[in-house]
Amino acid sequence: MINETPKVRFSLSYFQDSPVVELPERLTVLEAVAFKQTVSELLQKNIPSQQIILDFGKTKFIDSSGVGALIGNLKATKQKNLELILESVQPPVMATLSMTGLVEMFNIRSSEKWSHREQPETHPSVRSVLKRLIDILGAIVGLSITAIIIIPIAAAIKINSPGSILFHQTRCGWMGKKFQIWKFRSMCFNAEAMKKQISNQASGAFFKNDNDPRITTVGSFLRRTSLDELPQFWNVLKGDMSLVGTRPPTPEEVEAYQVPEWQRLDVKPGMTGEWQVNGRSQVRNFEDVIKLDLKYQQNWSLRYDIKLILKTIIIIFRKDSGAI
């Protein structure tokens, strides 16, 4: 995980007693850390007006760390009963805010004309047409397999535990965009309500317990064989996920992220990835998850995706792997 001391300085001026923070041309992890710190320091002062203005006039690029800092600053200003206003937002930034569903969260007072056809600059894996094509083909094959075996799986789930066959949960994808992830239910019907009673064996912003009592007998088998994840092919087909990517976090996990940790959301979450093929059952430290996610982003290529898919298939059929 990147843990750098902010060296970026933001120009600060005032317009009718309202502080105006001028954002840089690129808002990536280093700038985002400094951006969050700048607004935090500003909130510790007595601000004459009831608003803070963010001048995006020069900003042409924002990544997930920048989005994380922006959301963090929005929450901080609301706690102080102040309004955060985005001024002169450029089309690439508007495209990112729009595609992630964040436009309605912010008061955008003025912006340059933006076309819905415009795509924001982002990680090459998100822009890749071939990767998307592989995702679609893989999802069609996966859903076809799911349709064949859904009846025995559904029967086993219902016989073993009362409740629905499918489980859905809100997760965060590319740039923190929320979506509903689907799985075959592997826990008891009131698992979410019981979560607070279960101890977390992992450190950092994710949850793990090897002996989770909420997991049913059938659910244990489904998890061990990864059959519980078959409905996620629907998420891949819709474009919320990819066949290969990073682990999709819950909003509660993202809520606890520090700005640098938002980097893992620069790519779409995947059904498999570095975390899954490197012994996910043994990973206990969130920093290790971050390292694996950044490794995927740095090494990404179509060949690399195919390599990880093949590794995943081999691991699923190795009973002693302990990775799935």
C-alpha positions, 0 to 999 in steps of 0.5 A: 500500500502506498503511504506517502507524505503529502507534498502537494500544496493547494492554492487557497483564495477567498470569494465573498468570504467563501474559501476557494480551493484550487484543484490541480490538473490531475487528482491522483493518490498523492494529490488526493491525500493532500487535498483531504488534508487541506480541507481538513485544516480549513474546517478547523478554522472559523470560516466566515461563510457557510460554504467551501468552493472547490475550483476544478477549472484546471482538473482534467483527470480524477482517479478513485483516490481523488473520488475517495478524497472528494467523498470524504471532504463532502462528509466532513463539511456536512458534519460542520454544517457547511456546503461543498460547491464544485466550480468549473468542473471539466468534461472528463471529471464530469464524465467520471462523476456521472458514470459513478452516480456521484453527480447528484451527491454534489452541488455543481454550480458550473461546469463545461458542456459535457456529452454523454458519449464522452468517456473518462480517462481510466485504467486500461483494463476498464477501457479495453474492448477485448476484455469486455468481449471476453467478459461477455462471452465468459458470462454467457458460458457461465450463466449457461452452466448455472442454468443447468445446475441451478435446480439441484443447488436450489433444492439443496439450499432450501432443504438445508436452511429456510430462506431464499435461494439467492443472496444479494448484497450492495458492493462497491465497484469501479470508482466506488460505484455501488451495485448489487452482487448476486450469489447462491445463499451459503449462510443462514437467512438472518446472517447480516443481522448476526454479523456484529456478533461474529469476531473478525479474524482479519485486520483492516477494512474487510471481514473474515472468520474461518469458523463463521457459524452463519455458514450452512452445511450446504453453504460450506460445500458451495464456498469450497467449490466456488459454486456459490459465486456462479450467479455473479456471471450476471454481474459480469454480463451487466458490466458491474464486474469483470471475470478478472479484477479485484475483490468487490468491497462492501460500502462499510469497508469503503467507509473505513478506507484511507485515501490511498486505499481507494486505489484498489477501485481504479479497476472493475471488481472481478470474480477472480484475481490475484487475491483469489489465486494467492490463497485468499483463505490465508490473507488476514491483513488488509494491506496484503489485499491492497498489495495484491490488487495493485499488483494486478493493476500494474501487471494487467494485460489480456494475457495476464487475465487469461493466466489468472483464469486458468490458475483459478480453474486449476485451484478449484479442482485442487482439493488441498489448495485452500484458496477458494 
